[in-house]
Amino acid sequence: MITSEIKQVTIRSQKRAVEIAWFDDLCGGDTAFLGNIDPERRSSYAHCRDIIKTADEQGYQNILLPTSYLVGQEVIPFASAMAPQVKQINMLAAIRTGEIHPPMLARHIATLDHILEGRLTINIINSDLPGLKEDHEMRYKRCEEVIQILKQAWTQDEIDFQGEIYQIKMPADPVKPYQQNGGPLLYFGGISPGSKEICAKYCDVFLMWPEPEESIFATMQDMSHRAANHGRVIDFGLRVHVIVRETEEEAKGYAKQLMSKFDANTAAMLKGRTQDSQSAGVLRQDEFRKSADDDDFIEPMMWTGIGRARSGCGAALVGTPQQILEKLNRYMDMGIRSFVLSGYPLIEECEKFGQLVLPHLQTIKLSVEQGRTPATPPVTPLTNGELNIWGNLSMEKNSKKN
């Protein structure tokens, strides 16, 4: 643990406040006991709806909507269905680059951004497309090109991109987002050198998984340096589970309760079904767990038992409200400005953290803090703005044909 005075890396959001997001279970896995399939908490539309509405009512600023080719809900249709049903929460929609033709992806996102009135953020996913095993370098290139096209679509009158994979020249009127000054913020995670470079060059928030403090800080220093090499400054986020109870004994006891029906074979099946189960990040989580004590703690409050039963983020902060607050404040001192949290079961733990910890944090929405979400509806072609000459010519041609 970093015991001396914590030094902060260079970050974009200087205000000492944080965006607190929760996690929705679009891909399955919500449970009261790790390593078990919970038939009462399947990722149905109704259950996923109840999770996001709970987070909205509790006052969380954002919610991660994950993507995977599994039984459950697909991100953009689900987000569109929920947009009119929530009051204030942002949505962090995970998008796998390459699944949707980039101009149409920009249009999907812009439409959803208008429905949400600017409460949309995007989690860029650089992974194999479902059913395929793809070359890493090709994936990085595709991801990079898709991001560049999105940025052109949101900030220019014309998409004019000539890359190795995509060659596109077309008007950008139909894809102008509600958010201004660059469109929706792009969140990105991944520890491979190629992934880090993509984030450093193009994205806004680098998401990390839980590790010892020294390791997290080293990653932040590396990413801050990489971004500076491209003339950029980025923010940092941490994806981590939480178990908060009135006493430390209760919190640790609940961690043991979660593992009380653990079935290794079922856990291996659940973990192995996801597309990221053998990613560099997941393998790194597994490696850190090898240094844990007999109760799976790698730091006094960081419990890695969750990684035995699920892929992706594999550790939880475990403690009292005051202990959790102190830990989050240490991360904020390091420069972290976004936390994407979850706990098992998702609704019950959302309420516990929302009642015991959330009111004691100074919170922000990064999209508002960075001037992306306007205070009043913007003038865009998707609201009441005029089309540029490209759009007018296109409309004239279509009217003549009809």
N, C-alpha and C positions, 0 to 999 in steps of 0.2 A: 504494500500500500504506500502511496505517496504521503509521507508523514511531515515533510517540510512544507513551507509556504508554497501553495500551488501556483504555478505560472500558467497563464492563459495563452493559448495560441491566438493568432489573428483570426477574427471572425467577422462576418458581415453585420449581424445583429448585435449592436453594442449594449442595448438596453438589458439590464440584468433582470430578465423575465423569461418565461419558458412556455412553450406550447405543449400541452398535455393531450396526447391522443390515446384512444383505446383501440382495441382490435376486434374486428367482426369475424365470424366463423364461416365464411363463404365456402371454404374447402373441407370442412369437416374436422373433427378432433376435439370439440368441446366435451368436457367430461367432469365428473365428480371424483374419478379415480384414474390416475395415469396408467397407461398400458392396458386400457379396457375400451371397448366400443360401448358408448353410452346411448342406448336407443331413445332415451328421453330428450337428448340434446343433439339430434341430427341437424345437419346444416340445411334445414328446410327454409323456405322463404319466411315463414312465420317466425321461426326461431331467430334467424338473422335480422329480421325486422325488429324484433323485441330487443336485441342487443344494441342496435344503433339508436333506437328510441330511448333506451335507458341511458346510454352515454350522452345523448342530447339533453335529456332532462337533468342529468347530474351536472352539466356544465362543462364537459370536456370540449376542447377546442377543435379536435380533429378525430377521425377514426380511419384506421387502415382497412381497406377492402382488398384482401389478398387474391391472387390468381393462381389457378392450377387446373390441369385437366383431370378433375376428380368429381365425384358426385357432390353436388352442392349448387351454389349460385354463381353465375358469371357476372363479372364486375360491372360493366357499363349498363346492361339491362337492369341489374339490381339497383345501382346508384340512381338511375333514372326513375325507377319506381319509388324509391325512398325520398327523392329530393323534395316533393311537395309535402311529405309527412314529417319532416324534421324542421326545427325552428331556427337553430343558430349554428349547428355543428358543421365544420368543413368535412369533406370526404377526401381521403388519400387513396386514390384509385390506382391499383397496381396494373400496369400495362406492359405486356410482353411485346417488345419491338419485333416486327416482322409478321405478326398475325393478321394485321389489317393494313391494306395499302395506305402509305403515309398520308396522302391528301385526304382520304376518307377517315383515317384516324384523327387527323386534325379537325375534321368536321364533326366527328363523334364528340370529341373533347370540347370543342367550341359550343356545340349545342347543349351539352351537359353543363358547361360552365354558365351558360345563360339561364338554364333552368334553376341552378343553384344560386344565381345572382352573385357569382364570383367566389363561392365557397368551395372551390375545387382545387386540389393539389394532386400531382401525379407522381407515383412511385415507378420509375423506369426499371423494368426487369430485363436483364440481358441473359437469357437462358435458351436452351434448345427449344425449338417449337415442339408441341406435343406429338409424340410418335416418331420423332427424328433424333438422330445423334449427329450433331453438327460440329464442324471444325471451329475451334475456339476463335481463331483469327477472323474467320468469316463472320461469326456472331458479333465480335467487337466492331467490325467494319459496318455491318448492317445496323447495329445499335447506334453507332455514331452518325450514320447517314440519316436515319429516321429522326434523330433529335435535331439535326441541322435543318431538315425539311420542316419539322414542326415549328422551329424558331422562325424560319422564313415566313411560313404561313401566318404566324401570329403577329409579325412585326413589319412585314413588307406588303406592298400592293400586289406583288407578284411572287409566285414560287418559281425560282429559276435555279435549279440544282442539277449539276452534271457530275455524278459520282460513279463509282465502280459498279454499284448494284442498281441504283435508281438514276434515271435521267428524266427530269420533270420540268416542264415549263407551262405554267397556267396561272390564271388570276387567283388571288387570295381572298377575294370578297366573301365567298361562302364559308370561310373557316375562321373569321375574326372572333376571338373570344370576348367574353364579358370583362375579364381582367385586363388591365392596362400595363404599360411599362414592361412588356415581355411575355405576358400571358401567365398561365398557371405555373407555380413553382415546381421544379423537378427535384424529387428526392431520389437518391440512388445508393445502393449498397453493394459491396463486393470487395474482396481482399486481394484478388489477383491483380498483377500490375496493369493488365489491359483494362480492367474495370475501373481501377483507381484513376487511370488517365482519362477515361471518358467522363467520369464525374468531375475531375479537376478542370477539364476543358469546357464542359457544357452545363453541368447541373448546379443546383443551388444548395442542397442539403445532403451531406454524406451521412448515411445511416450505418451505425455499427451495432454489432451484437455484444452481449455482456462478456467481459474479460476482466482480469485484474487491472487495477487502475493504471499501473505503469504501462501495460500493454495498450490500453485505450489511449492514453496520452501520447504514446509513441506514434500510434496510427494517426492521431490528429495532427501532430507535428509534420509527419510525412505528407498528409493530404494538404495541409496549409502551404507547405513548400511547393508541392506539385501545382496547386492552383496559382500561386504567385508566379511560377514559371510561365504561366499563360496569361499573366496580367489580371488575375481574378482573385476574389475573396469569396469563400463559401462559409456556410454554417454547418453545424454538426448535430446529429440526433442519435439517440440510443434506443434500440428496441430491446425491451427487457420485461420479464414477468414480475409480478409483485405478490407478496403475501403479507398483509398488514393486519395485526391484531393488537388488542389493548396491552398485552404483555408479550415479552420475548418468548416465554415458555409456550404460550398459546400459538404464536406464529410458527415456532419450530415444530410444535405438536401437529399443526395442520399440515405441514410439509410431510411429516411421517404418515398422516392419514391419507394424503393423496397417493402415497406409494403402498398403502396397506393391501391393495388388491392387484398389485403390479404383476402382470404376466409377461415374461420376457419374450415369448414367441409372438404374442399379439403385438407387443410393443415394437418388435423388429419389423413386423408386417406393416404396421401403421407408419413407422419411420421410413421404411424403404419404398413405400408407394409414391412418395413425392418426388418431383423432378430434381429437387436440390439436395437429395439425401447424400450424394457423394460430391457435393460442391466443396471448394476449398474452405469456405466459411464453416460449413457443418463439420468437416474433418478437423478444423482448428478448434471448434467447440469441444469435440470429442477428446482432442489432445489435452486441452486444459483440464478436463474432468479427471484425467489420470493423476493429476497432482492434488486432488481433493482429499479431505480427511474421510474417516469412515462414514460420516453422515453426508458426504457429497458437498461439503463447503470448501470453496477455494479461497475465500476471504471471510471475515467474521459474519458478514450479512449476505454473502452471495452463494446461493445453493444451486448446484448443477444437476440435481436429480431429474429435472424436467427433460434434460437432453437424452436421458435413457429411453424416453417414451415418444419423443417427437423430433422431427427434423427442424431445421431452422434455428431460431433463438432457443437456447437450451439451458438458461439459468434464470433464477428469480432472486430479487431482493426480498429478504425475510426479516421482519422485525416489527417494532412498535411504530406508531405514527411518528414519534419524535426521531427514532432511529432512521426511518425511511426518509424523513425530511432532511436530516443531516447528510445522508448519503446523496440525495438529489442535489442538495446545495453544494456539495463537494464537486459533483459533476458539472454543475453550472459554473463554479469557479474555474474549472478547466476550460470552459467555453462551450459546453453543450447547451443548445437552445431548443431542443425538441426531444420529448420522450414519447415513445410509442409503447404503451403498457398493455398487459393482459394478465389474467389470472384464471384459475379453474375453480368452479365453473365461471364462465365469462360474465353472466348477468350479476350473480351474487357478488363476485369480487369487484366488478365495476362499481357497484353501490358502496361496498366497504371503503375502497380507496376514495371514491367521490365524497364520502361523508367524513372520513378520518384524516385525509391528507390534502386533497385538492383545495379546500377552502383556505389553506395556509400557504399557498404558493401564489406568487405574483405571475399571472398568466397573460399570454399574448397569442394572437394568431399571426404566424409569420407572413402569411399572404397580405395581411393588413399592415403589419409593421414595415414591410418592404415596399409598400405602395402599389401592390398588385390589385387588390380588391378596392374598387372605387366606392366612395361614399354615396354616390347617386348613379343611376343607370347611365352607362356611357353611350355615346352615339356610335353605333356600329351598323354594318349592313344587316345584322341579325336582330337589331332593335328598330331604330327609326332613321338610321343613317343612309345617305345616298350611296348608290353604287358608283365605283370608279368607271372610267371609260371602257375597261375590259368587260365589266359586268353589263353595262348598258348595251354594248355591241352584241354581247351574247344574247341578251334578252330580245333585241331587235331581230336577230337572225332566227331565233326560235319562233317569234311571232309571225314572221313572214312564211315560215314552213307550215305553220298551223293555219 
